[in-house]
């Protein structure tokens, strides 16, 4: 098949955009180690550290949106002494922050994945995101077409919660990197 100059140029432009998008969400990025209140993990270098605005947040990383999405994804790590409730209660809390197209609570998927020295419950859901307001923090806007990827690790001493929310397309692209992050989770409690 013979391509015209403009067809070839368009093809290579699209291909270059896909390579850039994959790099932005971390699929094949070099990794950096993040330490957050007793838990460490490897995250893509392109996921930029953001100063936390609450003592409850032990780390926060931002993923720039891919083309077509209009807000970034944020991964926040929370650590609570004593655990902060059961895994099921926390999964339900995250699920209740979303609504489907009919205004109902959407389906949530959860499964167990192995980290380095812990087992994590991986959680995923999507829809209209209505973030919980925290005292002393500015209210976040509702986000249509959002997706949550989460990981929960509960030990005898602490509950570790990794909650990543962002626009649907960006989050789908970041899913593989998020699963790699879970496989690198390591808890080093004192």
Backbone torsions as a table, in degrees:
resi	resn	phi	psi	omega
1	UNK	NA	127.4	-179.1
2	UNK	-93.0	131.0	179.7
3	UNK	-106.3	145.3	174.5
4	UNK	-78.4	166.5	177.9
5	UNK	-55.0	-44.7	-176.8
6	UNK	-69.9	-36.2	176.6
7	UNK	-65.1	-43.8	179.3
8	UNK	-63.2	-43.0	179.9
9	UNK	-62.9	-42.9	178.3
10	UNK	-63.2	-44.4	179.9
11	UNK	-58.8	-47.9	-178.6
12	UNK	-69.2	-30.9	175.5
13	UNK	-65.5	-43.1	177.5
14	UNK	-65.0	-44.8	179.9
15	UNK	-60.5	-43.0	178.6
16	UNK	-63.9	-39.1	178.2
17	UNK	-62.9	-39.4	178.9
18	UNK	-66.4	-39.7	177.2
19	UNK	-62.8	-44.4	178.7
20	UNK	-62.7	-44.2	-179.6
21	UNK	-61.6	-42.8	179.0
22	UNK	-61.9	-39.4	178.2
23	UNK	-66.6	-34.2	-178.6
24	UNK	-67.4	-33.1	-177.2
25	UNK	-95.6	-3.4	168.4
26	UNK	96.3	9.3	-175.7
27	UNK	-54.9	-46.4	-177.4
28	UNK	-122.3	20.3	179.5
29	UNK	-65.7	150.5	165.0
30	UNK	-60.7	152.9	-175.5
31	UNK	-103.7	153.5	173.4
32	UNK	-124.6	152.4	178.2
33	UNK	-91.5	132.1	178.4
34	UNK	-115.9	129.1	175.0
35	UNK	-109.7	129.0	-175.3
36	UNK	-142.3	88.5	172.7
37	UNK	62.1	37.6	177.4
38	UNK	105.0	-9.2	175.4
39	UNK	-116.4	138.6	175.6
40	UNK	-123.0	153.2	177.7
41	UNK	-159.1	165.8	176.5
42	UNK	-102.0	129.9	178.8
43	UNK	-127.4	153.3	177.2
44	UNK	-59.3	141.7	177.8
45	UNK	-56.7	-31.9	-177.9
46	UNK	-71.3	-13.5	176.6
47	UNK	-83.8	103.1	-171.0
48	UNK	-81.1	135.7	175.3
49	UNK	-67.4	138.1	180.0
50	UNK	-123.6	137.1	177.3
51	UNK	-59.3	137.9	178.5
52	UNK	-82.3	151.8	-177.4
53	UNK	-113.6	12.4	-178.0
54	UNK	-150.0	146.9	176.8
55	UNK	-68.3	-21.6	177.8
56	UNK	-70.1	-26.3	-178.6
57	UNK	-89.8	117.8	-178.4
58	UNK	-92.5	-18.5	174.9
59	UNK	-163.6	154.2	176.2
60	UNK	-147.4	130.9	179.1
61	UNK	-123.6	144.2	-178.3
62	UNK	-117.4	135.7	177.2
63	UNK	-114.5	121.2	-179.2
64	UNK	-65.6	145.3	-178.6
65	UNK	-69.8	148.0	173.6
66	UNK	-79.5	167.6	-178.3
67	UNK	-56.5	131.1	-179.7
68	UNK	101.7	-19.9	175.4
69	UNK	-97.7	149.1	-172.0
70	UNK	-115.7	9.5	173.0
71	UNK	-149.9	155.5	-177.4
72	UNK	-78.1	167.6	171.5
73	UNK	-97.7	144.3	176.8
74	UNK	-124.0	132.5	172.7
75	UNK	-105.3	120.8	179.4
76	UNK	-117.5	135.7	177.8
77	UNK	-109.3	122.8	177.0
78	UNK	-112.9	141.6	175.8
79	UNK	-130.8	124.6	-178.2
80	UNK	-124.1	122.5	172.8
81	UNK	-60.3	136.5	178.7
82	UNK	84.8	-9.7	171.3
83	UNK	102.7	-30.5	178.9
84	UNK	66.3	41.5	176.4
85	UNK	95.8	172.3	-177.9
86	UNK	-72.7	163.0	174.9
87	UNK	-58.8	-45.4	-178.2
88	UNK	-60.8	-41.7	179.6
89	UNK	-64.2	-38.5	179.8
90	UNK	-73.8	-36.7	174.7
91	UNK	-61.2	-44.4	179.3
92	UNK	-62.8	-40.5	178.9
93	UNK	-60.3	-44.5	178.4
94	UNK	-66.0	-42.7	179.7
95	UNK	-59.7	-41.0	-178.1
96	UNK	-68.4	-12.0	176.9
97	UNK	-81.8	-1.9	-178.3
98	UNK	-121.3	151.6	173.7
99	UNK	-132.9	143.7	176.7
100	UNK	-85.6	-173.3	-176.6
101	UNK	-62.1	-23.8	179.1
102	UNK	-93.4	4.6	-179.2
103	UNK	80.8	11.8	179.8
104	UNK	-99.8	162.4	176.2
105	UNK	-67.1	126.8	-176.4
106	UNK	-77.0	165.7	173.9
107	UNK	-62.7	146.9	175.8
108	UNK	-126.3	138.7	178.2
109	UNK	-104.7	136.7	173.9
110	UNK	-142.8	146.3	178.0
111	UNK	-155.0	159.9	178.8
112	UNK	-89.9	134.4	174.8
113	UNK	-130.0	149.5	179.3
114	UNK	-88.4	132.9	168.3
115	UNK	-96.9	-164.1	178.9
116	UNK	-66.2	-48.8	-179.1
117	UNK	-133.8	19.5	-179.4
118	UNK	-143.8	165.0	170.6
119	UNK	-109.2	135.7	-178.8
120	UNK	-117.2	147.1	170.1
121	UNK	-94.3	116.0	179.2
122	UNK	-92.1	133.6	-174.3
123	UNK	-125.9	143.0	175.8
124	UNK	-148.4	136.1	172.9
125	UNK	-154.9	171.3	179.9
126	UNK	-154.6	165.9	179.2
127	UNK	141.7	-152.5	174.8
128	UNK	-78.7	118.6	-177.6
129	UNK	-93.0	125.3	176.6
130	UNK	-118.7	94.6	-174.7
131	UNK	-66.1	146.8	175.6
132	UNK	-70.7	136.7	176.4
133	UNK	-84.8	132.9	177.6
134	UNK	-110.0	140.5	178.0
135	UNK	-56.7	135.2	177.8
136	UNK	81.2	-1.4	-179.8
137	UNK	-113.3	143.8	176.5
138	UNK	-65.3	144.7	179.0
139	UNK	-67.5	137.2	176.2
140	UNK	-90.7	146.6	179.5
141	UNK	-74.5	155.4	170.6
142	UNK	-63.0	146.6	-178.1
143	UNK	-126.9	110.3	174.7
144	UNK	-71.6	156.8	176.6
145	UNK	53.1	46.4	179.8
146	UNK	-104.6	162.8	178.1
147	UNK	-137.6	144.2	176.3
148	UNK	-113.7	132.7	166.6
149	UNK	-118.8	127.9	-178.1
150	UNK	-136.4	160.0	174.2
151	UNK	-141.3	134.5	-179.7
152	UNK	-125.7	128.6	175.0
153	UNK	-125.9	125.5	178.6
154	UNK	-121.0	126.9	175.7
155	UNK	-116.2	-176.9	177.8
156	UNK	-64.3	-26.5	-174.6
157	UNK	-104.6	-34.0	-171.5
158	UNK	-140.2	159.2	167.1
159	UNK	-113.3	128.3	179.6
160	UNK	-112.3	125.9	-175.5
161	UNK	-127.0	117.8	177.0
162	UNK	-110.9	111.4	-174.8
163	UNK	-120.5	118.2	-179.3
164	UNK	-119.2	121.4	-180.0
165	UNK	-128.3	138.0	178.1
166	UNK	-169.5	-176.1	179.8
167	UNK	-64.9	146.3	-170.8
168	UNK	-52.5	-50.5	-176.7
169	UNK	-64.7	-42.7	178.9
170	UNK	-61.7	-42.8	-178.4
171	UNK	-68.1	-37.8	176.8
172	UNK	-62.4	-40.2	177.5
173	UNK	-67.4	-31.3	-177.9
174	UNK	-85.1	-7.0	-173.6
175	UNK	-58.1	-45.1	-179.8
176	UNK	-62.3	-44.7	179.1
177	UNK	-64.6	-35.4	178.1
178	UNK	-65.6	-41.9	177.9
179	UNK	-65.0	-37.6	175.2
180	UNK	-63.9	-38.6	175.9
181	UNK	-58.8	-46.2	179.4
182	UNK	-59.6	-42.4	-178.9
183	UNK	-65.3	-17.7	179.1
184	UNK	-96.8	-1.6	-177.6
185	UNK	-59.7	133.1	177.9
186	UNK	-141.6	127.3	179.0
187	UNK	-103.2	130.0	178.5
188	UNK	-126.2	70.4	-176.4
189	UNK	-74.7	146.9	178.3
190	UNK	-83.9	NA	NA
